[in-house]
Amino acid sequence: MELYVLLPWLSVVFLELTSGVAHVEAYVTQSKSALKKKYRPIYHISSPKGWVSDPTGFTFFKRQYHMFFQYHPYAGSWGHINWGHAVSMNLVDWTHFPPAITPNEYYEMHGCQSGTALVNNNYLTLFYTGTVLADNETFQTQNLALSSDGVVFQKYIYNPIIREAPHGVGEFRNPRVWRFRNTWYMMIGTTSRERNGKLILYTSGDMFNWKLDGTIAESMGDMGYMWENPDMFEMDGQHILIFSARGIKSEGYRFRNLYQTGYVIGHFDYVLGQFEDLEISTATFVELDYGHDFYAAKTMLCKDGRRLLIAWLGMWESDFIESKDGWASMLTMVRELRLSDSGRLTMTPVREIVDLRAEILEDSWYRPGEMFYAGTKSFELIVNSSAIVSFVGLALEWGAEHRYTIGYHADHGHVSVDRGGTDGVRIAEWSPTGFVHWRIFVDGSSVEVFCGEGEVVFSSRIYPKKQIRVRVTGDTQLHIIQYRLRRSIGHNNKKTKQRNKKRTKLKKFKIDGEINV
């Protein structure tokens, strides 16, 4: 049943200044450092110039996938955040479009942070958090912008649609918006007065006017002081709640990163606006990715029914070596999510990734100690063991002392990676049957390891200064297929000119009559 809202005399005016986006585009185009290729990926989304972090929205609109992400164009570090924008027809070939949102209104002067991208009434609609810093305090509001063409976005003139956080709530950001039947829902990440992470829920009948419904989930006391980047979806009759948590203390080899991204599984009651008997603690919270660099996951439901996920392939307070060249970080590859029979989420590379295979470089069995040179900075390895023995291992090496190792330890029932340094080891429980299977993706300065059917995934940044050689390090021989992967990230200057042309004057959208929301 569709909900129709009658707006008989409503004229909604949108205002977007031209200077912000034009200045960003000019700066990036003229920057010589954008041409530097050291450590730069060729099939992961990164910025030609500036900082990239959390994906902010992921959706399908007018036969194209739209990816949005936090983007600061003027330095390889955090700053006043824009919404970067890339578009794809096939989930692997991405074209950068001009920034979708730039912080040029009074309610967002210090950045437009992550939220939601969705399609409603033939408009691509973006919900985001506006941030203002004043008198050593942070003020955050929730806002929206719309586009009829997926290129030019106009901000709602009555922004902010939520002007302040509820009493007793601290930070207040990253709206996750969806519709169920005739009601819109908005879930926002916050911190409580007691410094516990929690998620609060708003509802709306028209997507513009919102009412606070209360707390949807809260820490039991061991889940950190701030929850952000929430996401929720239904899969196989269960509701999956994903969020990022700040302040969880490490427990052995669990929660080793500065901040964590993971999930819990429960059942959400839409009548009560609550989860049924959901405990959120370190005992129930499962990490999505066990690598060094994974944060702020964002999902979307594909037209064919697949649940797709992407995240930031980075971590706060990391040493981004490439930042001296004026750019920093990247997003992960797009991944497919499934719910296993054991009730755990699995992640595998999106199936379209095989379209990036340009040529086969290796297809052989290798005994322990044998090696070969990768011959390229961007490649895929498919690794299978002949059997499961006490230790199955592989190393990516550059130079005499630098390496990234992957190992399955049958006696301990876990798989590990080690990129060196004081905190280089990451470990996850894993028990394959029959043989060990890994898919490994390397792209300039990143590595993503998928174990088995995606039961365990590691995502990490590495900085090879020399050519990588691949060496078998375990107790058994391995069959290795290596593919060279082609470039799949580009830029669309035509869309930049189109956007700038449309932004040469004040735009006015008039919405009259019945609107199907």
N, C-alpha and C positions, 0 to 999 in steps of 0.2 A: 504493500500500500504506500503510495507516494504522499508526501506532505506538501500542500500548497499554501503559501503565505501570500496574502493579498496586500500589496503595497500601492494603494491607489494614487497617491500624490507624491510618492517619495522620489526625490531627486538626489542621488548620492554623488557627491563630487570628490574626485580623487586629485591629489596634488603630488607631483613628482618633479623635483628640480633637475635641471639638465647637467649642472656642473659636476655632481658627484661621479656619475658613471663616465662621463667624457674625460674627466681628469684621470680616473683609474686606467682607462684604455690607453690614453696618451702616454702615461707613465710606463706602463708595461711594454708598449710598442717601442719606446725610445730607449729602454734600458738595455745596455750592452750585456749586463750580467745574465740576462734571460737566455743568452746563447750558450752559456757554459754548460757542458754536458756531463761533467764529472759527477758520478753517483746518481745521475738523473735516470728515473725509470722510463721505459718506452711503452709499457702496456698497463701501467697503473696511473690513475688520475693524480696529477700533481700540478702545481702552478708554474707557469713560465717565470714568474717573479712573485715573491712574497710567501706568506705563511698559509698553509692548509692544515685544518684539523677536522673537528667533528663533521660527519655528514649531517646536514640539516633537514633534508627532505629527499624522498625517493618515490617517484610515481610514474605513471604512464599516461600520456596526454597527446592526442592527435597523432597516433601511430609512432610515437617516440618515447623512449625512456628518458626521464629528466632526473638528473642528479644535482643536488645542491649541497654546499659544504661551507663551513666557516673559512673565511678567506680575508687575510690582511695583505693588500697588494704592495705596501711600501717598504717592507723589510721581511727578512726571514725569521721573524719572531712575532709573538702575540701583539696585537694592537687593536685599533678600532675595526671591529669585524664587519665585513660585508658578507653577502651570500654569493659565493661563487656558483657557477652554473655550467654543467656539461650535459650533452644530449647524445643519445645513441639509438640506433635502429635495432641493434642485436646484442646489447649488453657487454660487448667487448671493444667495439670501435667507438671511441668517444670524441666528440668535438666540443671544445670550449666555446661557450656563448658569453656575451657580456655579463657582468654581475647582475643578478636579479634584484638585489636590494642593497642600497648603500645607506649608511647612517647619516641622514641629513635633516632629521626632524628633532624637535626639542625633547621628545620622549625616548630618543635612541642615540643621542649624540656620542656616546662612547661605545656603540656597537649594537649590531642586530644578531642575536645569538640563535642557536638551533631551535627547531620546532617541528613543523609538519608540512608536507606538501600533499595536497589531495585535489581531486577533480570533482567539481560540483556545478551543475547547471551550465555545463560547457565552459566553465572558467577554471583555469589552473589557479588554485588558491593556496597561499602560503601563510601559515601562522608562525609567529616568531616572538622572541623576547627582546624588547628594547631595554638598553642599559644606560643609565646616567650615573656618573660619579660626582658627588658634591659633599663638601664638608666631611671628608673621610667616611662617607656612607655610600652604599650602592643602592640605587633605586631601580627596580625592574618592573616592567609592565608587559602585558600580552597584546599583540597587534596582528593585523592581517593585511595582505596585499593580494591583488587579483590580476590575472592576465587572460585576455581572450585569444592571444596568439602564441603564448609560451615564450615570448621574447621580452616584451615590454610589460612591466608590472607597475600597477598604480596602488598606492597606499590608501586605505580607507580613511576618508576625511575625519571620521569620528573615532579614529585611534586615539588612545589605547582602548581596546574593547574590555580589558580588565586593568583598572588603573592602579591598583595597589594590592599587596599581599594581605591575606587575612591576619588578624591580630595574633601575635605570638609566633608568626612564621618569619624566618630569616630570608635567606636567598630563595628565589622564586622564579624558576626558569624552565625552558624547553617544553612547551606545550605539545602533548600528543593528542591529536584530535581525530575522532572517528564518529560515524553515525551508526546507530542501531535502531532499526525501525523508524519511528518518527522523532527521535531525540538525538541531538548532538552531545558528545561527551568530550571533555578536555581534562587530561591528566597532567599534572605539573609537578616537577621535582622540587623539593624544599628541604629545609632543616627546621626542626622544632625549637622551642625555647630551651628545652633540655639538651640541645645539640645532638638530637637523634635524626637520622635520615627518615624522610617520609614522603608519601605521594598524596596529593589532594585532588579532589574531583569536582569539576564544574559541569553543569548541564545547560542546554539551550534548545529552544524550539526553532530558532532561525539562523543560528551560527554567528549572530552579531551581539545578542544580549545574553549574558551568562549569569548563572546563579550558583553560588557555592553550595555543594552537597556535603562536604566534609572530607574526612581522611579515608583514603581507600586502602592504604597499607602503611605500616610504620615499623621501624626497627625494634627488635626485642632487646636492644641494648648493646649488641656486639656487632652491629652492621654499619658502623661508621656514623659520621656527623652530617653528611649531605648525600642525598640521592638526586641524580640528574639523568637526562636523556632517557626518560621512560618510553617503553613501547609495549603494547599488548595486542595479542591476536589469538584466534582460536585455531586449533589444529587437532584433528582426530578426536573431537569432543572435549578437549582440554583447553584451558586458557593459559597461555604462556606469557608471563610478565618478565620483560627484560629491562634492566636499568643499570646504570653505572653508579658505584658507591665510592665515596671518599672517606678514608679513615678506618678501614677494616685492618685489624692487626694480622700480620702474617702468622700462619700456623704450620710450622715445618716447611714443606714445599708447596703449601697452598697459599694463595694470596700474596705472592712474592712481589708483584708490581706495586708502584706507589698507590695507584687507584685500580679498582676492579670493575669489570663488566661481566655480568652473568644473568642467571634467570632462576625463577621458581615456577612451579606448575601447580595450578589449582582450578577452581571453578568460580567464575564471576557471576553473581546474581544481579541481573539488571533491575529487578524489582526493588531490591534493597540498596543497590548501588555499592555492594560490598563483595569481597571474596568470602567464600564459605570456609571457615576454619583454616585459614591460610597462615602458617607460621613462616616468618621470614627471619632466618638466623643463619649463622655460618654453617650450621648443620644441614640446612635445606638449600642454600644458595650455591648454585653450580656455575663455575667459570665457563664462559663460552669458548675462550681461546686461552691456551696455557703459555703462549709466548711472551716475549718481553714488551711487545708493542702492539697493543690492541685496546681500543676504547671507543665508547659512544656508538654502539651498534644501532643501525637503522634498518627496518625491514619494509617490504611491500609485497602485496599479493599480485602475482603475475596473471596475465589473462588466461594462461593455460592451467592455473591452479597451483603453481609452484610458489612457495614462500621464499623470497629472495632477501639476502642480508648483505650489507656492506658496513664497514667501520673505519675508523681512523687507524692507520698503521703507524702509530706513534704513541708516546706516553709523556705526560707532563714531567717537567724538570729533567728531560733527557738532553744529552749533548748532541744536537743536530749539527753535525760537522759541515753539512752543505750550506748552513745559514750564512757563512762568510761569503758565499757566492750570491747571496740575495734571495734565496728561496729555501723552503724547509718543508719536509714531510710529504706524505701521500696518503691515499686511501687504499684499503685492501682491494683485492679482486672481489667481484660479486660472487656470492656463495648461495647455494641452495640448502634450505633447512628441511630436515625430516625428524619425525618423532619415532624413536626406535621402540621395539617391543618391550625393552626394559624401562621405558619412560624417560629416556635421555635424548636431548637434541643432538643430531649429527649435522656436520657441515661439510659439504663437498664443493669443489669449484663449479661454477655455473657451467652447464654442459656445452654452451657455445664457445667455451675457451679453446676447444680443439681447432676452431677456425684461425687461431693465431699461429698454428704450427706451420713454419715455413719450410723446414727440411729436417730430415733425420741425420744427426751427427754421430750417434753411437747406437749400437744394438748388439750387445755381447754379454757373455758371462765373464765376471771378474773374480779372481781368487783374493783372499785376504792379502793386503799389501800392494796389490796392483792398483794402478791409477791411470788417468787420462786427463788431458787439458780440456777445459770446457770450450775454449775457442770463441766464446761470445759472452757478453755481460747479461744477456737476457735469455733464459732457457727453462725448459721443463725436464725433469727427470722422472721416469717411472721405474721404481725399484722393487724387485721381488726376490725374496730369499728362496733357496732350494729347500730349506727346512727351518724349523724353529730349534735353535740350539741355545746355549747359555747366553751368548751375546751376539747380536747382529748390529753392525755399525757401519757408518759412512761419514766421511769428512769432506768438507769444502775447505780447501787450503789456499792461502795466498801468502807468500813469503815463508820464512823459516818458523815464525812463532805465532802466526795468525791463522785461526781456523774457526769454523762453525761445525760442530759434530752432532750427529744424530745417532742414538743408540737404543736398541730394545734389549732389556735385561730380563730374560725369562725367569731367572731364579727369584727376582724381586717383583715380577709382574708389573713393570712400569717401562715407559718410554721416556727418553730425556733428550734435551738439546743443550749445548754449551757453546756460547759465543765468546768465552774467555772473560777476563776481568774479575773483579771482586764479587760480582753478583750475576755471573753469566749462566748459571745452571737453572733450567726449568724442568720439572718432572711431573708426569701425570700417570695415573694408573691405566693400564691397558693390557689386555690379554687376547691377542689374536689367536686364531685356530688354524693349523695347517702350515701357514707360512706368513712371513712379514711382507706387507705391501705398503709402500709409501709413494705419494706423488709430491714432488718438491718443485716449487716455482721460485726462481731467482730472477730479479729484475734490477740490475744496477746496484742498489744498496738495500735491497729487501730480500727476505726469504720467507716463504710460507710452506709449511710441511703438513700434509694431510695423511693421517694414519688410518689404514684400513678403509672402512666405509665412512670415514669422517668422524669416528668416535672421539678422536683427539686431534686437535689442530694447534700448531705453534706458528705465530707470526712475529717476526723480529726484523730489526734494522741491522745491517752489517755494512762495513765500509772497506771493501777490498781495494787495496792500492795497486795490486798486480793481478795478472790473469789467474782465474780460479782453476785449480786442479781438483779432480774428484778422486778420492781414494777410499778403497774398501778397508775398514779397520776392524771388523769383527772376526768371528770364528768360522764363518761360512761364506761360500761364494754367493755373489749376487748377480742377478740379471738386470742390466741397466739399459734403458732406452733413453736417449737424449734428443730432444727437439730444440732447434733454434726457434725462438718466437719472434714474430715481426712486430713492428711499431703499430700502435693502434690509437694513439692520442694525437689530436690535431686541433686546429683553431679555425674559426669561421669568421673571416673579416667582413663578409657580406652581411652577416647578422649584426655585427657591431655597427656598421654604417646604417643599417635599417633601424636599429634601436635609437641611435643618436638623432636620426632624422625625425623620428616620432616624438622625441623629447625636446623639440625646439620651442614648444609653447605649452601653456597650461592645458591639461587634458581634462575633459569632463565626461563622465559616464552617467547616463540617465537610465535608471531602472524603474520601469513602470509596470503596472498590471500584475498578472500572476507569474510568480517565479517558482519553479519546481526545485525545491531544495532537498 
